[in-house]
Amino acid sequence: MGTEVNKQQGAALVIVMVLLASALVMALIGMQAALVDERLAGNFRASIQAQMRAETAASEALVGWDELDWQGAPVLETPKATRFDDVGTYSNASVSHRCPHQSCFYMPIIYHGERWVMALGATFDGNGALIAQSLPLLVARKASGDAVAEEAVVWQ
């Protein structure tokens, strides 16, 4: 009878070790999933901030619509991939002063023969590296009679 008790105690030890190992693996998987979720949430936040900054620049452009310089405005007939880094190549681009760290700009463009403003926003890290940028946001002011309407399009 004494030998059976020793065998049972050895089996209990193995079972407990297997349960502990499986609990450890599950905990590690849970931590990894939480880290991935945290990164996703941070990236989503950065992209939403960039899009909001583009909207800030677009609203600033609409307020100053009559003062915009349309001479030399680029003509765009089809959606063009415009990157935030390209802002320096456009002479008529204006940096919005309502966005931190010069993270949004707007510029007048001619789109399908009409006057539009294209706005872009971005999010930067503490070192000034680009984290996220918005999609180009196009806004136009259309007047018909006494009414003035505003139209917005986001290129995707």
PyRosetta script that sets phi, psi and omega in degrees:
from pyrosetta import init, pose_from_sequence

init()
pose = pose_from_sequence("MGTEVNKQQGAALVIVMVLLASALVMALIGMQAALVDERLAGNFRASIQAQMRAETAASEALVGWDELDWQGAPVLETPKATRFDDVGTYSNASVSHRCPHQSCFYMPIIYHGERWVMALGATFDGNGALIAQSLPLLVARKASGDAVAEEAVVWQ")
pose.set_psi(1, -33.4)
pose.set_omega(1, -179.3)
pose.set_phi(2, -63.2)
pose.set_psi(2, -33.9)
pose.set_omega(2, -179.5)
pose.set_phi(3, -72.0)
pose.set_psi(3, -31.3)
pose.set_omega(3, 178.6)
pose.set_phi(4, -67.6)
pose.set_psi(4, -37.1)
pose.set_omega(4, 179.4)
pose.set_phi(5, -65.6)
pose.set_psi(5, -41.8)
pose.set_omega(5, 179.4)
pose.set_phi(6, -64.2)
pose.set_psi(6, -39.2)
pose.set_omega(6, 178.7)
pose.set_phi(7, -66.3)
pose.set_psi(7, -38.9)
pose.set_omega(7, 179.8)
pose.set_phi(8, -67.6)
pose.set_psi(8, -38.8)
pose.set_omega(8, 178.7)
pose.set_phi(9, -65.9)
pose.set_psi(9, -36.7)
pose.set_omega(9, 177.3)
pose.set_phi(10, -66.8)
pose.set_psi(10, -38.5)
pose.set_omega(10, 178.6)
pose.set_phi(11, -67.9)
pose.set_psi(11, -37.9)
pose.set_omega(11, 179.0)
pose.set_phi(12, -64.1)
pose.set_psi(12, -39.3)
pose.set_omega(12, 178.8)
pose.set_phi(13, -63.0)
pose.set_psi(13, -43.2)
pose.set_omega(13, 179.2)
pose.set_phi(14, -64.2)
pose.set_psi(14, -42.7)
pose.set_omega(14, -179.3)
pose.set_phi(15, -64.3)
pose.set_psi(15, -43.5)
pose.set_omega(15, 179.0)
pose.set_phi(16, -63.9)
pose.set_psi(16, -40.5)
pose.set_omega(16, 178.9)
pose.set_phi(17, -64.1)
pose.set_psi(17, -40.4)
pose.set_omega(17, 178.0)
pose.set_phi(18, -65.0)
pose.set_psi(18, -42.9)
pose.set_omega(18, 178.5)
pose.set_phi(19, -63.7)
pose.set_psi(19, -42.0)
pose.set_omega(19, 177.8)
pose.set_phi(20, -64.5)
pose.set_psi(20, -41.9)
pose.set_omega(20, 179.2)
pose.set_phi(21, -64.3)
pose.set_psi(21, -41.7)
pose.set_omega(21, 179.3)
pose.set_phi(22, -67.8)
pose.set_psi(22, -36.3)
pose.set_omega(22, 176.8)
pose.set_phi(23, -65.4)
pose.set_psi(23, -38.9)
pose.set_omega(23, 177.9)
pose.set_phi(24, -64.2)
pose.set_psi(24, -43.6)
pose.set_omega(24, 178.8)
pose.set_phi(25, -62.9)
pose.set_psi(25, -42.9)
pose.set_omega(25, 179.2)
pose.set_phi(26, -64.5)
pose.set_psi(26, -38.7)
pose.set_omega(26, 178.4)
pose.set_phi(27, -65.6)
pose.set_psi(27, -41.5)
pose.set_omega(27, 178.5)
pose.set_phi(28, -65.0)
pose.set_psi(28, -40.1)
pose.set_omega(28, 177.3)
pose.set_phi(29, -64.0)
pose.set_psi(29, -41.5)
pose.set_omega(29, 178.0)
pose.set_phi(30, -63.3)
pose.set_psi(30, -40.5)
pose.set_omega(30, 178.0)
pose.set_phi(31, -65.6)
pose.set_psi(31, -41.5)
pose.set_omega(31, 179.9)
pose.set_phi(32, -64.4)
pose.set_psi(32, -41.5)
pose.set_omega(32, 178.0)
pose.set_phi(33, -63.7)
pose.set_psi(33, -39.0)
pose.set_omega(33, 178.8)
pose.set_phi(34, -65.3)
pose.set_psi(34, -39.0)
pose.set_omega(34, 178.2)
pose.set_phi(35, -66.0)
pose.set_psi(35, -40.7)
pose.set_omega(35, 177.6)
pose.set_phi(36, -64.1)
pose.set_psi(36, -43.1)
pose.set_omega(36, 178.1)
pose.set_phi(37, -61.8)
pose.set_psi(37, -38.6)
pose.set_omega(37, 179.2)
pose.set_phi(38, -65.2)
pose.set_psi(38, -42.1)
pose.set_omega(38, 177.5)
pose.set_phi(39, -64.0)
pose.set_psi(39, -43.3)
pose.set_omega(39, 178.5)
pose.set_phi(40, -60.9)
pose.set_psi(40, -43.2)
pose.set_omega(40, 179.7)
pose.set_phi(41, -64.2)
pose.set_psi(41, -40.1)
pose.set_omega(41, 177.9)
pose.set_phi(42, -64.2)
pose.set_psi(42, -42.4)
pose.set_omega(42, 178.4)
pose.set_phi(43, -66.7)
pose.set_psi(43, -39.9)
pose.set_omega(43, 178.3)
pose.set_phi(44, -63.6)
pose.set_psi(44, -42.7)
pose.set_omega(44, 178.4)
pose.set_phi(45, -61.0)
pose.set_psi(45, -43.7)
pose.set_omega(45, -180.0)
pose.set_phi(46, -63.6)
pose.set_psi(46, -41.0)
pose.set_omega(46, -179.7)
pose.set_phi(47, -69.6)
pose.set_psi(47, -36.0)
pose.set_omega(47, 177.1)
pose.set_phi(48, -67.3)
pose.set_psi(48, -41.0)
pose.set_omega(48, 176.9)
pose.set_phi(49, -61.4)
pose.set_psi(49, -41.3)
pose.set_omega(49, 179.4)
pose.set_phi(50, -62.8)
pose.set_psi(50, -43.1)
pose.set_omega(50, 179.7)
pose.set_phi(51, -66.4)
pose.set_psi(51, -38.2)
pose.set_omega(51, 177.6)
pose.set_phi(52, -65.3)
pose.set_psi(52, -35.3)
pose.set_omega(52, 177.5)
pose.set_phi(53, -68.4)
pose.set_psi(53, -35.6)
pose.set_omega(53, 174.9)
pose.set_phi(54, -63.4)
pose.set_psi(54, -39.8)
pose.set_omega(54, 177.9)
pose.set_phi(55, -66.6)
pose.set_psi(55, -35.2)
pose.set_omega(55, 176.0)
pose.set_phi(56, -63.0)
pose.set_psi(56, -45.5)
pose.set_omega(56, 178.8)
pose.set_phi(57, -64.4)
pose.set_psi(57, -39.9)
pose.set_omega(57, 179.6)
pose.set_phi(58, -63.9)
pose.set_psi(58, -41.0)
pose.set_omega(58, 179.3)
pose.set_phi(59, -67.4)
pose.set_psi(59, -36.2)
pose.set_omega(59, 176.2)
pose.set_phi(60, -64.3)
pose.set_psi(60, -38.7)
pose.set_omega(60, 178.3)
pose.set_phi(61, -66.1)
pose.set_psi(61, -38.6)
pose.set_omega(61, 179.0)
pose.set_phi(62, -65.8)
pose.set_psi(62, -37.1)
pose.set_omega(62, 178.4)
pose.set_phi(63, -64.2)
pose.set_psi(63, -40.8)
pose.set_omega(63, -179.2)
pose.set_phi(64, -99.9)
pose.set_psi(64, 28.7)
pose.set_omega(64, -174.6)
pose.set_phi(65, -53.2)
pose.set_psi(65, -44.2)
pose.set_omega(65, -175.4)
pose.set_phi(66, -70.3)
pose.set_psi(66, -19.6)
pose.set_omega(66, -179.6)
pose.set_phi(67, -95.1)
pose.set_psi(67, -0.8)
pose.set_omega(67, -178.5)
pose.set_phi(68, -68.7)
pose.set_psi(68, 144.6)
pose.set_omega(68, 179.8)
pose.set_phi(69, -93.3)
pose.set_psi(69, 107.7)
pose.set_omega(69, -177.1)
pose.set_phi(70, -90.2)
pose.set_psi(70, -6.5)
pose.set_omega(70, 178.2)
pose.set_phi(71, -69.4)
pose.set_psi(71, 126.0)
pose.set_omega(71, 178.9)
pose.set_phi(72, 77.9)
pose.set_psi(72, 12.7)
pose.set_omega(72, 178.4)
pose.set_phi(73, -65.9)
pose.set_psi(73, 135.0)
pose.set_omega(73, 179.8)
pose.set_phi(74, -63.5)
pose.set_psi(74, 144.9)
pose.set_omega(74, 178.5)
pose.set_phi(75, -99.6)
pose.set_psi(75, 122.3)
pose.set_omega(75, 179.0)
pose.set_phi(76, -120.3)
pose.set_psi(76, 124.9)
pose.set_omega(76, 177.7)
pose.set_phi(77, -103.4)
pose.set_psi(77, -25.6)
pose.set_omega(77, 178.1)
pose.set_phi(78, -129.9)
pose.set_psi(78, 155.3)
pose.set_omega(78, 177.6)
pose.set_phi(79, -56.1)
pose.set_psi(79, 133.9)
pose.set_omega(79, -177.5)
pose.set_phi(80, -122.0)
pose.set_psi(80, 137.7)
pose.set_omega(80, 177.0)
pose.set_phi(81, -71.3)
pose.set_psi(81, 111.2)
pose.set_omega(81, 178.8)
pose.set_phi(82, -113.3)
pose.set_psi(82, 127.3)
pose.set_omega(82, -179.2)
pose.set_phi(83, -101.8)
pose.set_psi(83, 152.5)
pose.set_omega(83, 179.9)
pose.set_phi(84, -61.5)
pose.set_psi(84, -32.6)
pose.set_omega(84, -179.9)
pose.set_phi(85, -65.8)
pose.set_psi(85, -19.6)
pose.set_omega(85, -177.6)
pose.set_phi(86, -81.5)
pose.set_psi(86, -0.7)
pose.set_omega(86, -174.7)
pose.set_phi(87, -58.3)
pose.set_psi(87, -32.4)
pose.set_omega(87, -179.0)
pose.set_phi(88, -68.9)
pose.set_psi(88, -17.8)
pose.set_omega(88, -178.5)
pose.set_phi(89, -82.9)
pose.set_psi(89, -10.5)
pose.set_omega(89, -179.6)
pose.set_phi(90, -104.9)
pose.set_psi(90, 121.5)
pose.set_omega(90, -177.0)
pose.set_phi(91, -73.9)
pose.set_psi(91, -23.4)
pose.set_omega(91, -176.6)
pose.set_phi(92, -99.5)
pose.set_psi(92, 14.7)
pose.set_omega(92, 178.0)
pose.set_phi(93, -78.3)
pose.set_psi(93, 138.8)
pose.set_omega(93, 179.2)
pose.set_phi(94, -118.7)
pose.set_psi(94, 129.7)
pose.set_omega(94, 177.1)
pose.set_phi(95, -82.8)
pose.set_psi(95, 130.8)
pose.set_omega(95, 178.4)
pose.set_phi(96, -75.1)
pose.set_psi(96, 135.8)
pose.set_omega(96, -179.6)
pose.set_phi(97, -87.5)
pose.set_psi(97, -3.3)
pose.set_omega(97, 180.0)
pose.set_phi(98, -92.4)
pose.set_psi(98, -1.5)
pose.set_omega(98, 178.4)
pose.set_phi(99, -106.8)
pose.set_psi(99, 141.3)
pose.set_omega(99, -179.8)
pose.set_phi(100, -70.7)
pose.set_psi(100, 145.5)
pose.set_omega(100, 173.5)
pose.set_phi(101, 57.9)
pose.set_psi(101, 34.1)
pose.set_omega(101, 180.0)
pose.set_phi(102, 50.1)
pose.set_psi(102, 50.7)
pose.set_omega(102, -173.7)
pose.set_phi(103, -98.7)
pose.set_psi(103, 10.5)
pose.set_omega(103, 173.6)
pose.set_phi(104, -150.3)
pose.set_psi(104, 149.4)
pose.set_omega(104, 178.8)
pose.set_phi(105, -147.2)
pose.set_psi(105, 165.4)
pose.set_omega(105, 175.5)
pose.set_phi(106, -141.1)
pose.set_psi(106, 156.6)
pose.set_omega(106, 178.6)
pose.set_phi(107, -153.5)
pose.set_psi(107, 141.5)
pose.set_omega(107, 177.0)
pose.set_phi(108, -72.4)
pose.set_psi(108, 141.0)
pose.set_omega(108, 176.2)
pose.set_phi(109, -137.9)
pose.set_psi(109, 163.5)
pose.set_omega(109, 172.3)
pose.set_phi(110, -108.1)
pose.set_psi(110, 118.0)
pose.set_omega(110, -177.1)
pose.set_phi(111, -123.3)
pose.set_psi(111, 117.2)
pose.set_omega(111, -176.8)
pose.set_phi(112, 53.4)
pose.set_psi(112, 41.0)
pose.set_omega(112, 176.3)
pose.set_phi(113, 77.7)
pose.set_psi(113, 5.0)
pose.set_omega(113, -179.3)
pose.set_phi(114, -118.7)
pose.set_psi(114, 158.4)
pose.set_omega(114, 178.8)
pose.set_phi(115, -81.1)
pose.set_psi(115, 124.9)
pose.set_omega(115, 177.2)
pose.set_phi(116, -133.9)
pose.set_psi(116, 165.2)
pose.set_omega(116, 171.6)
pose.set_phi(117, -120.7)
pose.set_psi(117, 133.0)
pose.set_omega(117, 175.3)
pose.set_phi(118, -104.1)
pose.set_psi(118, 131.0)
pose.set_omega(118, 179.8)
pose.set_phi(119, -123.1)
pose.set_psi(119, 142.8)
pose.set_omega(119, 176.1)
pose.set_phi(120, -133.3)
pose.set_psi(120, 147.6)
pose.set_omega(120, 175.6)
pose.set_phi(121, -130.3)
pose.set_psi(121, 161.1)
pose.set_omega(121, -179.1)
pose.set_phi(122, -148.4)
pose.set_psi(122, 162.1)
pose.set_omega(122, 174.3)
pose.set_phi(123, -124.3)
pose.set_psi(123, 133.7)
pose.set_omega(123, -178.4)
pose.set_phi(124, -118.5)
pose.set_psi(124, 153.9)
pose.set_omega(124, 174.6)
pose.set_phi(125, -85.7)
pose.set_psi(125, -176.4)
pose.set_omega(125, -177.4)
pose.set_phi(126, -63.0)
pose.set_psi(126, -22.5)
pose.set_omega(126, 179.9)
pose.set_phi(127, -93.5)
pose.set_psi(127, 1.3)
pose.set_omega(127, 179.9)
pose.set_phi(128, 87.5)
pose.set_psi(128, 8.5)
pose.set_omega(128, 178.4)
pose.set_phi(129, -82.5)
pose.set_psi(129, 141.2)
pose.set_omega(129, -179.2)
pose.set_phi(130, -68.5)
pose.set_psi(130, 125.0)
pose.set_omega(130, 177.3)
pose.set_phi(131, -98.0)
pose.set_psi(131, -48.4)
pose.set_omega(131, -177.9)
pose.set_phi(132, -149.2)
pose.set_psi(132, 151.8)
pose.set_omega(132, 173.8)
pose.set_phi(133, -133.2)
pose.set_psi(133, 154.6)
pose.set_omega(133, -177.9)
pose.set_phi(134, -81.1)
pose.set_psi(134, 166.7)
pose.set_omega(134, 167.4)
pose.set_phi(135, -75.1)
pose.set_psi(135, 151.5)
pose.set_omega(135, 177.5)
pose.set_phi(136, -60.4)
pose.set_psi(136, 132.0)
pose.set_omega(136, 179.0)
pose.set_phi(137, -110.5)
pose.set_psi(137, 122.7)
pose.set_omega(137, 179.2)
pose.set_phi(138, -105.2)
pose.set_psi(138, 133.0)
pose.set_omega(138, 175.7)
pose.set_phi(139, -131.3)
pose.set_psi(139, 148.1)
pose.set_omega(139, 178.5)
pose.set_phi(140, -140.5)
pose.set_psi(140, 152.0)
pose.set_omega(140, 174.6)
pose.set_phi(141, -112.1)
pose.set_psi(141, 121.3)
pose.set_omega(141, -178.1)
pose.set_phi(142, -114.8)
pose.set_psi(142, 127.4)
pose.set_omega(142, 179.1)
pose.set_phi(143, -109.7)
pose.set_psi(143, 132.5)
pose.set_omega(143, 173.7)
pose.set_phi(144, -137.9)
pose.set_psi(144, 107.2)
pose.set_omega(144, -176.4)
pose.set_phi(145, 70.5)
pose.set_psi(145, -127.8)
pose.set_omega(145, 179.2)
pose.set_phi(146, -89.7)
pose.set_psi(146, -12.4)
pose.set_omega(146, -175.8)
pose.set_phi(147, -91.5)
pose.set_psi(147, 141.7)
pose.set_omega(147, 175.5)
pose.set_phi(148, -119.8)
pose.set_psi(148, 123.9)
pose.set_omega(148, 179.5)
pose.set_phi(149, -114.6)
pose.set_psi(149, 151.0)
pose.set_omega(149, 177.2)
pose.set_phi(150, -116.1)
pose.set_psi(150, 141.7)
pose.set_omega(150, -177.6)
pose.set_phi(151, -128.2)
pose.set_psi(151, 141.6)
pose.set_omega(151, 179.8)
pose.set_phi(152, -132.5)
pose.set_psi(152, 142.8)
pose.set_omega(152, 178.3)
pose.set_phi(153, -137.0)
pose.set_psi(153, 135.8)
pose.set_omega(153, 174.0)
pose.set_phi(154, -109.4)
pose.set_psi(154, 123.1)
pose.set_omega(154, 177.7)
pose.set_phi(155, -75.5)
pose.set_psi(155, 136.0)
pose.set_omega(155, 177.8)
pose.set_phi(156, -128.1)
pose.dump_pdb("model.pdb")
